[in-house]
Amino acid sequence: MRIGNLTFSPFNEKTPILTLAPMAGVGNWVFRLICAQLGAKIVGVEFINCRSIHTASQRDLQMLDFSDASIYEKTGISALSAQIYGNDIELLAKGGCEFERLGAQIVDINFGCSVPKIVKRGSGAAYLKDLDKLYRAVSQMVSAVSVPVTVKTRIGWDNDNINILEVIKRCEDAGAKAVAIHARTVVQKYKGEAQWEWIARAKENAEIPIIGNGDVFSIADAIRMKTVTNCDAVMIGRAAMANPWIFSGRDTASLRERIELACQQLELMTKFKGERIGIFETRKHLGLYFKQLPRTSKFRKQLLTTECLTSLLSLLRNSLETEFADKKSNNLSLTKKEAGALAWGGTD
Ligand SMILES: Cc1cc2nc3c(=O)[nH]c(=O)nc-3n(C[C@H](O)[C@H](O)[C@H](O)COP(=O)(O)O)c2cc1C
């Protein structure tokens, strides 16, 4: 797959080209780097509002920390895609320039977010109702930056207004280099099934790469999406939160691997965000990496409530193996129910 000047190939013969979806509250540099090392070929930064880039608070500054990008530049293992959203086309383009200055290798525009307060302000999926504005936003971004510009969107507003084919045409005309499609409508949020047939139709019609997204919960799902839609790459969101090894083509990881990864993630996150927030933000992953522990177990409670890094690392390194002695399953693929619980406020 080629996106502008960047070329991508699968991590190994078992997988299609796999990418990490942009996820608010998840796509920080620590998790991106973990996924890149395990085989994600593009890693998405959580989305950033075009208005907060120049008036950045402490939290925004952390979102703008693209320190992992230089590793990808040097090694070529992955590429950093920074996503922007907003209703002001000038500010979007200005923000794109800032992303590029900070090291982003791809600038991605969000036209898929269905969170009501964002859509109401004319951002995210609101652009699906105004394709002239969408065209101008992409066009202006393409003129403003020298890195490739991509778009992430949904298939349309609702089932009576599916306009993904026209959206892609407008993006191509404006100079976008790839489109990622979460194959649901805006009103669908996360409900029902992702409608992969629209990814297939988009791919048939498009001249630029199409990245398929939605309801890939295991490596078998990723292969099936590639086979049935012929998409150029498969983007993975929620399943990666539970199983970053999916990018290596695996639904399983040994207990030792999970312990080591959890410790590494906690150490880096606490360096990056401080002990309290670093641990707090890693908990959602810990619960998923060790999901075989019964909900009611005392140990699980400790894992998800301990606030001191040293105690947490010692718990993981010294006690976990005993807790897991009788648990044979190493499977980390998401069930539909688990995926439903991770849906982003029921929206994106
Ligand atoms: C916690 C969370 C945060 C998300 N944040 C974003 C975001 O910042 N930008 C975006 O385009 N999509 C966002 N999404 C949507 C995902 O990128 C993806 O399109 C969606 O989860 C479907 O893919 P999946 O079935 O592999 O999870 C988010 C999803 C989740 C679960």
Ligand as a Chemical Component Dictionary entry (heavy atoms), coordinates in Angstrom:
data_LIG
# 
_chem_comp.id                   LIG 
_chem_comp.type                 NON-POLYMER 
_chem_comp.pdbx_formal_charge   0 
_chem_comp.three_letter_code    LIG 
# 
loop_
_chem_comp_atom.comp_id 
_chem_comp_atom.atom_id 
_chem_comp_atom.alt_atom_id 
_chem_comp_atom.type_symbol 
_chem_comp_atom.charge 
_chem_comp_atom.model_Cartn_x 
_chem_comp_atom.model_Cartn_y 
_chem_comp_atom.model_Cartn_z 
_chem_comp_atom.pdbx_ordinal 
LIG C1  C1  C 0 -12.153 4.592  23.329 1  
LIG C2  C2  C 0 -12.353 4.984  21.886 2  
LIG C3  C3  C 0 -11.925 6.229  21.435 3  
LIG C4  C4  C 0 -12.077 6.585  20.090 4  
LIG N1  N1  N 0 -11.576 7.786  19.654 5  
LIG C5  C5  C 0 -11.584 8.077  18.325 6  
LIG C6  C6  C 0 -10.913 9.235  17.819 7  
LIG O1  O1  O 0 -10.284 10.014 18.557 8  
LIG N2  N2  N 0 -10.966 9.455  16.475 9  
LIG C7  C7  C 0 -11.627 8.603  15.616 10 
LIG O2  O2  O 0 -11.637 8.825  14.392 11 
LIG N3  N3  N 0 -12.264 7.507  16.084 12 
LIG C8  C8  C 0 -12.227 7.218  17.397 13 
LIG N4  N4  N 0 -12.791 6.044  17.849 14 
LIG C9  C9  C 0 -13.368 5.104  16.876 15 
LIG C10 C10 C 0 -12.322 4.075  16.428 16 
LIG O3  O3  O 0 -11.245 4.707  15.776 17 
LIG C11 C11 C 0 -12.953 3.033  15.478 18 
LIG O4  O4  O 0 -13.414 3.674  14.313 19 
LIG C12 C12 C 0 -14.119 2.287  16.102 20 
LIG O5  O5  O 0 -13.849 1.899  17.440 21 
LIG C13 C13 C 0 -14.475 1.013  15.287 22 
LIG O6  O6  O 0 -13.377 0.143  15.221 23 
LIG P1  P1  P 0 -13.274 -1.191 16.152 24 
LIG O7  O7  O 0 -14.528 -1.991 15.902 25 
LIG O8  O8  O 0 -12.016 -1.865 15.663 26 
LIG O9  O9  O 0 -13.184 -0.716 17.567 27 
LIG C14 C14 C 0 -12.687 5.688  19.184 28 
LIG C15 C15 C 0 -13.125 4.451  19.651 29 
LIG C16 C16 C 0 -12.959 4.079  20.973 30 
LIG C17 C17 C 0 -13.411 2.719  21.426 31 
# 
loop_
_chem_comp_bond.comp_id 
_chem_comp_bond.atom_id_1 
_chem_comp_bond.atom_id_2 
_chem_comp_bond.value_order 
_chem_comp_bond.pdbx_ordinal 
LIG C1  C2  SING 1  
LIG C2  C3  SING 2  
LIG C2  C16 DOUB 3  
LIG C3  C4  DOUB 4  
LIG C4  N1  SING 5  
LIG C4  C14 SING 6  
LIG N1  C5  DOUB 7  
LIG C5  C6  SING 8  
LIG C5  C8  SING 9  
LIG C6  O1  DOUB 10 
LIG C6  N2  SING 11 
LIG N2  C7  SING 12 
LIG C7  O2  DOUB 13 
LIG C7  N3  SING 14 
LIG N3  C8  DOUB 15 
LIG C8  N4  SING 16 
LIG N4  C9  SING 17 
LIG N4  C14 SING 18 
LIG C9  C10 SING 19 
LIG C10 O3  SING 20 
LIG C10 C11 SING 21 
LIG C11 O4  SING 22 
LIG C11 C12 SING 23 
LIG C12 O5  SING 24 
LIG C12 C13 SING 25 
LIG C13 O6  SING 26 
LIG O6  P1  SING 27 
LIG P1  O7  DOUB 28 
LIG P1  O8  SING 29 
LIG P1  O9  SING 30 
LIG C14 C15 DOUB 31 
LIG C15 C16 SING 32 
LIG C16 C17 SING 33 
# 
